[in-house]
Amino acid sequence: MKDWRVFIRHIYHEANFAADYLAKTAGSMPLGFHVYQEPPVGLDPWLCYDMYGSMIPRSVVS
């Protein structure tokens, strides 16, 4: 049996551009399960933002 190392980290939705992009484009796709061999057109820049930790500042009002 292999030992596992699991790390859980909270990511604000503003910092997860790739998931946000996919969720927005899913509304225009037919219902069903979709598997991509390559990232969909338009996703590459968002993957780079996520990979390098770029994010848009969060607005907090107190």
C-alpha positions in Angstrom: 0.0 0.0 0.0 1.3 3.4 -0.9 1.4 6.4 1.5 -0.5 9.4 0.4 0.2 13.1 0.9 -2.8 15.3 0.5 -2.8 19.1 0.6 -6.0 21.0 0.8 -5.9 24.7 0.0 -8.8 27.2 -0.3 -8.8 29.1 -3.6 -11.1 32.1 -4.0 -13.3 31.7 -7.0 -11.7 34.9 -8.4 -8.4 33.2 -8.5 -9.6 30.1 -10.4 -9.9 31.6 -13.9 -9.8 28.2 -15.8 -12.7 26.7 -13.8 -14.7 30.0 -14.2 -14.1 30.0 -18.0 -15.2 26.4 -18.4 -18.3 27.0 -16.3 -19.3 30.0 -18.4 -18.7 28.1 -21.7 -20.6 25.0 -20.5 -23.9 26.8 -20.9 -23.5 26.9 -24.7 -22.5 23.2 -25.0 -24.9 20.2 -25.5 -25.8 18.3 -22.3 -23.5 15.4 -21.6 -20.0 14.4 -20.6 -17.1 16.1 -22.5 -13.5 15.0 -22.6 -10.8 17.2 -24.1 -7.6 16.0 -25.6 -6.3 19.6 -25.6 -7.5 22.7 -23.8 -10.6 24.2 -25.5 -10.0 27.4 -27.6 -9.7 30.4 -25.3 -8.7 28.5 -22.1 -4.8 28.7 -22.5 -4.5 32.3 -21.1 -6.6 31.4 -18.1 -4.5 28.3 -17.4 -1.4 30.6 -17.4 -3.0 33.0 -15.0 -3.9 30.1 -12.6 -0.5 28.5 -12.9 1.5 31.6 -12.1 -0.8 32.8 -9.3 -2.0 36.0 -11.1 -5.3 37.2 -9.8 -7.6 40.2 -9.8 -7.8 41.9 -6.4 -10.9 41.1 -4.3 -13.2 43.9 -3.3 -14.2 43.6 0.4 -16.6 46.1 2.0 -16.9 46.2 5.8 
